[in-house]
Amino acid sequence: MYAVIKTGGKQYKVAAGDKLKVEKLAGDVGSTVVLDKVLVITDGDNTTIGAPIIAGAKVNATVVSHGRADKVMIFKFRRRKHYRKTQGHRQSFTEIQIDKIAAK
């Protein structure tokens, strides 16, 4: 059984027991979060597709850790114009473990 969820503007295919890094979510380490924007649920040969989300479906997950990704360097340069700009960015993330996928 797997589901496609939407969180942080991105879509993820998840199954029970999966660990994944998503955009930062509110919640302490060890707490449970409920992801209710479920787009697709597939259980064997039965597939439910939402329009755009499935009403009443939810995915329960546990927060494993919070962190920040590796630094991404942004470098802008214009040749012969004496223009150089360097900037760095580190995106925050939350690592979650999927506990249960619940349909209606």
Chimera marker file (.cmm) of the C-alpha trace (Angstrom):
<marker_set name="trace">
<marker id="1" x="0.000" y="0.000" z="0.000" r="1" g="1" b="0" radius="0.5"/>
<marker id="2" x="1.319" y="3.420" z="-0.896" r="1" g="1" b="0" radius="0.5"/>
<marker id="3" x="0.060" y="6.969" z="-1.153" r="1" g="1" b="0" radius="0.5"/>
<marker id="4" x="1.040" y="10.187" z="-2.873" r="1" g="1" b="0" radius="0.5"/>
<marker id="5" x="1.010" y="13.147" z="-0.481" r="1" g="1" b="0" radius="0.5"/>
<marker id="6" x="1.588" y="16.845" z="-0.944" r="1" g="1" b="0" radius="0.5"/>
<marker id="7" x="3.524" y="18.887" z="1.605" r="1" g="1" b="0" radius="0.5"/>
<marker id="8" x="5.717" y="21.944" z="1.270" r="1" g="1" b="0" radius="0.5"/>
<marker id="9" x="4.714" y="22.434" z="-2.364" r="1" g="1" b="0" radius="0.5"/>
<marker id="10" x="6.127" y="19.047" z="-3.380" r="1" g="1" b="0" radius="0.5"/>
<marker id="11" x="4.623" y="15.609" z="-3.912" r="1" g="1" b="0" radius="0.5"/>
<marker id="12" x="6.012" y="12.418" z="-2.375" r="1" g="1" b="0" radius="0.5"/>
<marker id="13" x="5.200" y="8.736" z="-2.903" r="1" g="1" b="0" radius="0.5"/>
<marker id="14" x="5.186" y="7.138" z="0.555" r="1" g="1" b="0" radius="0.5"/>
<marker id="15" x="4.553" y="3.739" z="2.110" r="1" g="1" b="0" radius="0.5"/>
<marker id="16" x="4.389" y="2.649" z="5.743" r="1" g="1" b="0" radius="0.5"/>
<marker id="17" x="7.869" y="2.561" z="7.285" r="1" g="1" b="0" radius="0.5"/>
<marker id="18" x="9.450" y="5.022" z="4.824" r="1" g="1" b="0" radius="0.5"/>
<marker id="19" x="11.739" y="7.815" z="6.037" r="1" g="1" b="0" radius="0.5"/>
<marker id="20" x="11.895" y="11.010" z="4.024" r="1" g="1" b="0" radius="0.5"/>
<marker id="21" x="13.023" y="14.605" z="4.291" r="1" g="1" b="0" radius="0.5"/>
<marker id="22" x="10.335" y="17.215" z="3.671" r="1" g="1" b="0" radius="0.5"/>
<marker id="23" x="10.161" y="20.982" z="4.022" r="1" g="1" b="0" radius="0.5"/>
<marker id="24" x="10.231" y="22.106" z="7.652" r="1" g="1" b="0" radius="0.5"/>
<marker id="25" x="7.135" y="21.116" z="9.647" r="1" g="1" b="0" radius="0.5"/>
<marker id="26" x="6.020" y="22.363" z="13.046" r="1" g="1" b="0" radius="0.5"/>
<marker id="27" x="6.401" y="19.737" z="15.756" r="1" g="1" b="0" radius="0.5"/>
<marker id="28" x="8.942" y="18.457" z="18.218" r="1" g="1" b="0" radius="0.5"/>
<marker id="29" x="11.126" y="15.394" z="17.681" r="1" g="1" b="0" radius="0.5"/>
<marker id="30" x="9.083" y="12.311" z="18.520" r="1" g="1" b="0" radius="0.5"/>
<marker id="31" x="5.719" y="13.996" z="17.992" r="1" g="1" b="0" radius="0.5"/>
<marker id="32" x="3.132" y="12.823" z="15.488" r="1" g="1" b="0" radius="0.5"/>
<marker id="33" x="2.087" y="14.883" z="12.472" r="1" g="1" b="0" radius="0.5"/>
<marker id="34" x="-0.950" y="14.263" z="10.296" r="1" g="1" b="0" radius="0.5"/>
<marker id="35" x="-0.577" y="14.891" z="6.572" r="1" g="1" b="0" radius="0.5"/>
<marker id="36" x="-4.079" y="15.295" z="5.167" r="1" g="1" b="0" radius="0.5"/>
<marker id="37" x="-3.347" y="16.368" z="1.595" r="1" g="1" b="0" radius="0.5"/>
<marker id="38" x="-3.462" y="12.882" z="0.096" r="1" g="1" b="0" radius="0.5"/>
<marker id="39" x="-3.663" y="12.810" z="-3.712" r="1" g="1" b="0" radius="0.5"/>
<marker id="40" x="-3.610" y="9.051" z="-4.477" r="1" g="1" b="0" radius="0.5"/>
<marker id="41" x="-3.974" y="5.875" z="-2.413" r="1" g="1" b="0" radius="0.5"/>
<marker id="42" x="-3.170" y="2.476" z="-3.952" r="1" g="1" b="0" radius="0.5"/>
<marker id="43" x="-3.863" y="-0.776" z="-2.132" r="1" g="1" b="0" radius="0.5"/>
<marker id="44" x="-2.975" y="-3.682" z="-4.386" r="1" g="1" b="0" radius="0.5"/>
<marker id="45" x="-5.290" y="-3.383" z="-7.387" r="1" g="1" b="0" radius="0.5"/>
<marker id="46" x="-7.586" y="-0.733" z="-5.842" r="1" g="1" b="0" radius="0.5"/>
<marker id="47" x="-6.571" y="2.834" z="-6.650" r="1" g="1" b="0" radius="0.5"/>
<marker id="48" x="-8.319" y="5.934" z="-5.348" r="1" g="1" b="0" radius="0.5"/>
<marker id="49" x="-7.511" y="9.220" z="-7.056" r="1" g="1" b="0" radius="0.5"/>
<marker id="50" x="-8.553" y="12.514" z="-5.517" r="1" g="1" b="0" radius="0.5"/>
<marker id="51" x="-9.899" y="15.575" z="-7.272" r="1" g="1" b="0" radius="0.5"/>
<marker id="52" x="-7.483" y="17.106" z="-6.225" r="1" g="1" b="0" radius="0.5"/>
<marker id="53" x="-7.332" y="15.520" z="-2.736" r="1" g="1" b="0" radius="0.5"/>
<marker id="54" x="-9.106" y="12.528" z="-1.202" r="1" g="1" b="0" radius="0.5"/>
<marker id="55" x="-11.589" y="13.637" z="1.450" r="1" g="1" b="0" radius="0.5"/>
<marker id="56" x="-11.041" y="11.958" z="4.809" r="1" g="1" b="0" radius="0.5"/>
<marker id="57" x="-7.748" y="10.310" z="3.900" r="1" g="1" b="0" radius="0.5"/>
<marker id="58" x="-4.684" y="10.983" z="6.033" r="1" g="1" b="0" radius="0.5"/>
<marker id="59" x="-1.141" y="9.835" z="6.560" r="1" g="1" b="0" radius="0.5"/>
<marker id="60" x="0.257" y="9.655" z="10.097" r="1" g="1" b="0" radius="0.5"/>
<marker id="61" x="3.976" y="10.269" z="10.503" r="1" g="1" b="0" radius="0.5"/>
<marker id="62" x="6.459" y="10.682" z="13.353" r="1" g="1" b="0" radius="0.5"/>
<marker id="63" x="9.040" y="13.479" z="13.396" r="1" g="1" b="0" radius="0.5"/>
<marker id="64" x="12.497" y="11.892" z="13.515" r="1" g="1" b="0" radius="0.5"/>
<marker id="65" x="14.694" y="14.995" z="13.337" r="1" g="1" b="0" radius="0.5"/>
<marker id="66" x="15.036" y="18.572" z="12.164" r="1" g="1" b="0" radius="0.5"/>
<marker id="67" x="18.022" y="19.862" z="10.269" r="1" g="1" b="0" radius="0.5"/>
<marker id="68" x="19.438" y="21.976" z="7.498" r="1" g="1" b="0" radius="0.5"/>
<marker id="69" x="20.603" y="20.778" z="4.106" r="1" g="1" b="0" radius="0.5"/>
<marker id="70" x="24.002" y="21.400" z="2.570" r="1" g="1" b="0" radius="0.5"/>
<marker id="71" x="24.860" y="24.927" z="1.526" r="1" g="1" b="0" radius="0.5"/>
<marker id="72" x="24.007" y="25.937" z="-2.012" r="1" g="1" b="0" radius="0.5"/>
<marker id="73" x="26.180" y="28.713" z="-3.445" r="1" g="1" b="0" radius="0.5"/>
<marker id="74" x="24.555" y="31.302" z="-5.722" r="1" g="1" b="0" radius="0.5"/>
<marker id="75" x="27.075" y="33.161" z="-7.877" r="1" g="1" b="0" radius="0.5"/>
<marker id="76" x="26.049" y="35.947" z="-10.244" r="1" g="1" b="0" radius="0.5"/>
<marker id="77" x="28.580" y="37.388" z="-12.646" r="1" g="1" b="0" radius="0.5"/>
<marker id="78" x="28.508" y="39.873" z="-15.523" r="1" g="1" b="0" radius="0.5"/>
<marker id="79" x="31.616" y="39.840" z="-17.657" r="1" g="1" b="0" radius="0.5"/>
<marker id="80" x="33.346" y="43.151" z="-18.334" r="1" g="1" b="0" radius="0.5"/>
<marker id="81" x="30.872" y="45.004" z="-16.039" r="1" g="1" b="0" radius="0.5"/>
<marker id="82" x="32.751" y="44.671" z="-12.737" r="1" g="1" b="0" radius="0.5"/>
<marker id="83" x="29.739" y="42.893" z="-11.193" r="1" g="1" b="0" radius="0.5"/>
<marker id="84" x="30.099" y="39.866" z="-8.946" r="1" g="1" b="0" radius="0.5"/>
<marker id="85" x="27.707" y="38.686" z="-6.256" r="1" g="1" b="0" radius="0.5"/>
<marker id="86" x="27.983" y="35.586" z="-4.068" r="1" g="1" b="0" radius="0.5"/>
<marker id="87" x="25.244" y="34.330" z="-1.805" r="1" g="1" b="0" radius="0.5"/>
<marker id="88" x="24.705" y="31.112" z="0.147" r="1" g="1" b="0" radius="0.5"/>
<marker id="89" x="21.544" y="29.325" z="1.230" r="1" g="1" b="0" radius="0.5"/>
<marker id="90" x="20.766" y="26.386" z="3.539" r="1" g="1" b="0" radius="0.5"/>
<marker id="91" x="17.242" y="24.983" z="3.396" r="1" g="1" b="0" radius="0.5"/>
<marker id="92" x="15.636" y="23.709" z="6.606" r="1" g="1" b="0" radius="0.5"/>
<marker id="93" x="14.054" y="20.250" z="6.561" r="1" g="1" b="0" radius="0.5"/>
<marker id="94" x="12.193" y="17.815" z="8.776" r="1" g="1" b="0" radius="0.5"/>
<marker id="95" x="12.867" y="14.088" z="8.572" r="1" g="1" b="0" radius="0.5"/>
<marker id="96" x="9.705" y="12.055" z="9.118" r="1" g="1" b="0" radius="0.5"/>
<marker id="97" x="8.874" y="8.360" z="9.284" r="1" g="1" b="0" radius="0.5"/>
<marker id="98" x="5.542" y="7.223" z="7.847" r="1" g="1" b="0" radius="0.5"/>
<marker id="99" x="3.545" y="5.219" z="10.397" r="1" g="1" b="0" radius="0.5"/>
<marker id="100" x="0.146" y="4.599" z="8.844" r="1" g="1" b="0" radius="0.5"/>
<marker id="101" x="-1.849" y="5.384" z="5.722" r="1" g="1" b="0" radius="0.5"/>
<marker id="102" x="-5.552" y="5.689" z="6.474" r="1" g="1" b="0" radius="0.5"/>
<marker id="103" x="-8.302" y="5.956" z="3.886" r="1" g="1" b="0" radius="0.5"/>
<marker id="104" x="-11.791" y="7.182" z="4.778" r="1" g="1" b="0" radius="0.5"/>
<link id1="1" id2="2" r="1" g="1" b="0" radius="0.2"/>
<link id1="2" id2="3" r="1" g="1" b="0" radius="0.2"/>
<link id1="3" id2="4" r="1" g="1" b="0" radius="0.2"/>
<link id1="4" id2="5" r="1" g="1" b="0" radius="0.2"/>
<link id1="5" id2="6" r="1" g="1" b="0" radius="0.2"/>
<link id1="6" id2="7" r="1" g="1" b="0" radius="0.2"/>
<link id1="7" id2="8" r="1" g="1" b="0" radius="0.2"/>
<link id1="8" id2="9" r="1" g="1" b="0" radius="0.2"/>
<link id1="9" id2="10" r="1" g="1" b="0" radius="0.2"/>
<link id1="10" id2="11" r="1" g="1" b="0" radius="0.2"/>
<link id1="11" id2="12" r="1" g="1" b="0" radius="0.2"/>
<link id1="12" id2="13" r="1" g="1" b="0" radius="0.2"/>
<link id1="13" id2="14" r="1" g="1" b="0" radius="0.2"/>
<link id1="14" id2="15" r="1" g="1" b="0" radius="0.2"/>
<link id1="15" id2="16" r="1" g="1" b="0" radius="0.2"/>
<link id1="16" id2="17" r="1" g="1" b="0" radius="0.2"/>
<link id1="17" id2="18" r="1" g="1" b="0" radius="0.2"/>
<link id1="18" id2="19" r="1" g="1" b="0" radius="0.2"/>
<link id1="19" id2="20" r="1" g="1" b="0" radius="0.2"/>
<link id1="20" id2="21" r="1" g="1" b="0" radius="0.2"/>
<link id1="21" id2="22" r="1" g="1" b="0" radius="0.2"/>
<link id1="22" id2="23" r="1" g="1" b="0" radius="0.2"/>
<link id1="23" id2="24" r="1" g="1" b="0" radius="0.2"/>
<link id1="24" id2="25" r="1" g="1" b="0" radius="0.2"/>
<link id1="25" id2="26" r="1" g="1" b="0" radius="0.2"/>
<link id1="26" id2="27" r="1" g="1" b="0" radius="0.2"/>
<link id1="27" id2="28" r="1" g="1" b="0" radius="0.2"/>
<link id1="28" id2="29" r="1" g="1" b="0" radius="0.2"/>
<link id1="29" id2="30" r="1" g="1" b="0" radius="0.2"/>
<link id1="30" id2="31" r="1" g="1" b="0" radius="0.2"/>
<link id1="31" id2="32" r="1" g="1" b="0" radius="0.2"/>
<link id1="32" id2="33" r="1" g="1" b="0" radius="0.2"/>
<link id1="33" id2="34" r="1" g="1" b="0" radius="0.2"/>
<link id1="34" id2="35" r="1" g="1" b="0" radius="0.2"/>
<link id1="35" id2="36" r="1" g="1" b="0" radius="0.2"/>
<link id1="36" id2="37" r="1" g="1" b="0" radius="0.2"/>
<link id1="37" id2="38" r="1" g="1" b="0" radius="0.2"/>
<link id1="38" id2="39" r="1" g="1" b="0" radius="0.2"/>
<link id1="39" id2="40" r="1" g="1" b="0" radius="0.2"/>
<link id1="40" id2="41" r="1" g="1" b="0" radius="0.2"/>
<link id1="41" id2="42" r="1" g="1" b="0" radius="0.2"/>
<link id1="42" id2="43" r="1" g="1" b="0" radius="0.2"/>
<link id1="43" id2="44" r="1" g="1" b="0" radius="0.2"/>
<link id1="44" id2="45" r="1" g="1" b="0" radius="0.2"/>
<link id1="45" id2="46" r="1" g="1" b="0" radius="0.2"/>
<link id1="46" id2="47" r="1" g="1" b="0" radius="0.2"/>
<link id1="47" id2="48" r="1" g="1" b="0" radius="0.2"/>
<link id1="48" id2="49" r="1" g="1" b="0" radius="0.2"/>
<link id1="49" id2="50" r="1" g="1" b="0" radius="0.2"/>
<link id1="50" id2="51" r="1" g="1" b="0" radius="0.2"/>
<link id1="51" id2="52" r="1" g="1" b="0" radius="0.2"/>
<link id1="52" id2="53" r="1" g="1" b="0" radius="0.2"/>
<link id1="53" id2="54" r="1" g="1" b="0" radius="0.2"/>
<link id1="54" id2="55" r="1" g="1" b="0" radius="0.2"/>
<link id1="55" id2="56" r="1" g="1" b="0" radius="0.2"/>
<link id1="56" id2="57" r="1" g="1" b="0" radius="0.2"/>
<link id1="57" id2="58" r="1" g="1" b="0" radius="0.2"/>
<link id1="58" id2="59" r="1" g="1" b="0" radius="0.2"/>
<link id1="59" id2="60" r="1" g="1" b="0" radius="0.2"/>
<link id1="60" id2="61" r="1" g="1" b="0" radius="0.2"/>
<link id1="61" id2="62" r="1" g="1" b="0" radius="0.2"/>
<link id1="62" id2="63" r="1" g="1" b="0" radius="0.2"/>
<link id1="63" id2="64" r="1" g="1" b="0" radius="0.2"/>
<link id1="64" id2="65" r="1" g="1" b="0" radius="0.2"/>
<link id1="65" id2="66" r="1" g="1" b="0" radius="0.2"/>
<link id1="66" id2="67" r="1" g="1" b="0" radius="0.2"/>
<link id1="67" id2="68" r="1" g="1" b="0" radius="0.2"/>
<link id1="68" id2="69" r="1" g="1" b="0" radius="0.2"/>
<link id1="69" id2="70" r="1" g="1" b="0" radius="0.2"/>
<link id1="70" id2="71" r="1" g="1" b="0" radius="0.2"/>
<link id1="71" id2="72" r="1" g="1" b="0" radius="0.2"/>
<link id1="72" id2="73" r="1" g="1" b="0" radius="0.2"/>
<link id1="73" id2="74" r="1" g="1" b="0" radius="0.2"/>
<link id1="74" id2="75" r="1" g="1" b="0" radius="0.2"/>
<link id1="75" id2="76" r="1" g="1" b="0" radius="0.2"/>
<link id1="76" id2="77" r="1" g="1" b="0" radius="0.2"/>
<link id1="77" id2="78" r="1" g="1" b="0" radius="0.2"/>
<link id1="78" id2="79" r="1" g="1" b="0" radius="0.2"/>
<link id1="79" id2="80" r="1" g="1" b="0" radius="0.2"/>
<link id1="80" id2="81" r="1" g="1" b="0" radius="0.2"/>
<link id1="81" id2="82" r="1" g="1" b="0" radius="0.2"/>
<link id1="82" id2="83" r="1" g="1" b="0" radius="0.2"/>
<link id1="83" id2="84" r="1" g="1" b="0" radius="0.2"/>
<link id1="84" id2="85" r="1" g="1" b="0" radius="0.2"/>
<link id1="85" id2="86" r="1" g="1" b="0" radius="0.2"/>
<link id1="86" id2="87" r="1" g="1" b="0" radius="0.2"/>
<link id1="87" id2="88" r="1" g="1" b="0" radius="0.2"/>
<link id1="88" id2="89" r="1" g="1" b="0" radius="0.2"/>
<link id1="89" id2="90" r="1" g="1" b="0" radius="0.2"/>
<link id1="90" id2="91" r="1" g="1" b="0" radius="0.2"/>
<link id1="91" id2="92" r="1" g="1" b="0" radius="0.2"/>
<link id1="92" id2="93" r="1" g="1" b="0" radius="0.2"/>
<link id1="93" id2="94" r="1" g="1" b="0" radius="0.2"/>
<link id1="94" id2="95" r="1" g="1" b="0" radius="0.2"/>
<link id1="95" id2="96" r="1" g="1" b="0" radius="0.2"/>
<link id1="96" id2="97" r="1" g="1" b="0" radius="0.2"/>
<link id1="97" id2="98" r="1" g="1" b="0" radius="0.2"/>
<link id1="98" id2="99" r="1" g="1" b="0" radius="0.2"/>
<link id1="99" id2="100" r="1" g="1" b="0" radius="0.2"/>
<link id1="100" id2="101" r="1" g="1" b="0" radius="0.2"/>
<link id1="101" id2="102" r="1" g="1" b="0" radius="0.2"/>
<link id1="102" id2="103" r="1" g="1" b="0" radius="0.2"/>
<link id1="103" id2="104" r="1" g="1" b="0" radius="0.2"/>
</marker_set>
